[in-house]
């Protein structure tokens, strides 16, 4: 896989673009992705981008970054929550909800899941992983996964939930 850092000066929405050329065939390909860089200095919870994959050994993710799945696959996803600690240094009362969309319609609504921490002492970056069973009735096509993280101890009028999403395909 390809891994590189792209420093940015301030939080906000950016578009990352990448072009590659195959040395053997000289074919050129490109891709682009919108990326939101959160403001971590405000001490509010933020969510990283989501990584998708298939189940691997010891609760790891195989094919990390893959975007093509089949009905009956277990869709593993992972992300980081930043600023997960409250002012007292304790884990905030955070819950996660996952939704699957196709053609702007909800095709799956997951339960509200409390965020818990095991074997993680640094609450500035908490690693979260979960799984959704892609049921056989999901037709081939384009989908997206939306993850919402909400602080249950904060008035909804004062702080909106944090939302992140990623697109993927279901094939036959």
C-alpha positions in Angstrom: 0.0 0.0 0.0 0.9 3.6 -0.4 1.3 5.8 2.7 2.4 9.4 2.9 1.8 12.5 5.0 0.2 15.7 3.7 0.6 18.4 6.3 -2.1 21.1 6.4 -1.9 24.5 8.1 -5.4 24.7 9.6 -8.5 22.6 10.1 -11.1 22.5 7.3 -12.3 20.6 4.3 -9.7 19.7 1.6 -9.7 17.6 -1.5 -6.8 15.2 -1.9 -6.0 14.1 -5.5 -3.6 11.4 -6.6 -2.4 10.4 -10.1 -0.4 7.3 -10.8 1.3 5.8 -13.9 1.9 2.1 -14.5 5.6 1.8 -15.6 4.9 -1.4 -17.6 1.9 -0.1 -19.7 2.2 3.7 -19.2 -1.5 3.8 -18.3 -2.4 6.6 -16.0 -5.1 6.6 -13.3 -6.3 9.2 -10.8 -8.4 9.4 -7.7 -9.7 12.1 -5.5 -11.2 12.2 -2.0 -12.6 14.9 0.2 -11.0 15.0 3.6 -12.1 17.0 6.6 -9.3 17.9 9.0 -10.9 18.5 12.5 -10.0 21.3 14.9 -8.6 19.3 17.8 -7.6 22.4 19.8 -11.2 23.1 20.7 -11.2 19.9 22.9 -14.5 18.6 21.3 -14.7 15.0 20.1 -13.8 14.4 16.5 -13.7 11.3 14.3 -11.0 10.3 11.8 -11.7 8.8 8.4 -13.1 5.3 8.4 -11.2 2.3 7.2 -13.1 -0.7 5.7 -12.1 -4.3 5.4 -12.9 -8.0 5.9 -12.3 -10.0 9.0 -8.7 -11.1 9.6 -7.1 -13.2 12.4 -7.2 -12.0 16.0 -9.9 -9.4 15.3 -7.7 -7.6 12.7 -8.9 -6.2 9.4 -7.9 -7.9 6.1 -7.9 -6.0 2.8 -7.8 -2.8 4.8 -8.9 0.1 2.6 -10.9 -2.2 0.3 -14.1 -0.8 -1.0 -15.7 -3.9 -2.7 -17.8 -6.4 -0.7 -20.3 -9.2 -1.4 -23.7 -10.0 0.3 -23.1 -12.1 3.4 -19.7 -10.5 4.0 -18.9 -9.1 7.4 -18.1 -5.4 6.8 -15.4 -4.5 9.3 -14.8 -0.8 9.9 -12.5 1.1 12.1 -11.8 4.8 13.1 -10.3 6.9 15.8 -12.1 9.2 18.1 -10.1 12.3 19.1 -10.6 14.2 22.3 -12.6 11.4 23.9 -11.7 12.6 27.4 -13.8 15.2 29.3 -12.4 18.1 31.3 -11.7 15.7 34.2 -9.7 13.3 32.0 -12.3 10.6 32.0 -13.9 9.0 29.0 -16.9 11.0 27.8 -20.3 9.3 27.6 -20.0 8.6 23.9 -22.3 6.4 21.8 -21.9 5.3 18.2 -24.5 4.7 15.6 -23.9 3.2 12.1 -26.2 3.5 9.1 -25.9 2.1 5.6 -27.3 4.1 2.7 -28.1 3.2 -0.9 -29.6 5.9 -3.3 -30.0 8.2 -0.3 -32.2 5.7 1.5 -31.3 4.0 4.8 -31.0 0.3 4.3 -29.5 -0.6 7.7 -29.7 1.1 11.1 -27.4 -0.2 13.7 -28.1 0.0 17.5 -26.7 2.8 19.6 -23.5 1.4 21.0 -21.7 2.9 24.0 -18.0 3.7 23.4 -15.9 1.7 25.8 -12.1 1.6 26.2 -10.0 -1.5 26.9 -6.2 -1.5 27.0 -6.1 2.2 25.8 -4.8 4.7 28.3 -4.5 7.7 25.9 -7.9 9.2 25.5 -6.8 11.8 23.0 -7.0 9.1 20.3 -9.3 6.1 21.0 -9.3 3.3 18.4 -12.8 1.9 17.6 -13.7 -1.0 15.4 -17.0 -2.7 14.7 -18.7 -4.9 12.2 -21.9 -5.0 10.1 -23.2 -8.1 8.5 -24.1 -7.4 4.9 -27.3 -9.3 4.5 -28.1 -11.3 1.3 -31.0 -9.0 0.4 -28.6 -6.0 -0.3 -28.5 -5.6 -4.0 -25.3 -4.9 -5.9 -24.5 -1.2 -6.2 -23.0 1.8 -4.5 -23.5 2.3 -0.8 -22.1 4.4 2.0 -21.5 3.8 5.6 -22.3 6.7 8.0 -21.0 6.7 11.5 -22.3 9.2 14.1 -20.7 9.7 17.5 -22.7 11.6 20.1 -21.7 12.8 23.6 -24.8 11.9 25.7 -23.8 14.3 28.5 -23.8 17.4 26.3 -27.0 19.3 25.4 -27.9 18.7 21.7 -28.3 22.4 21.3 -24.8 23.1 22.4 -22.9 20.4 20.5 -23.9 18.5 17.3 -23.0 14.9 16.9 -19.8 14.1 14.9 -20.5 12.4 11.6 -18.1 10.6 9.3 -18.9 8.5 6.2 -17.2 6.3 3.5 -18.5 4.9 0.2 -18.2 1.3 -1.0 -19.7 -1.2 -3.4 -21.5 -4.5 -3.1 -20.9 -6.9 -5.9 -22.6 -10.1 -6.9 
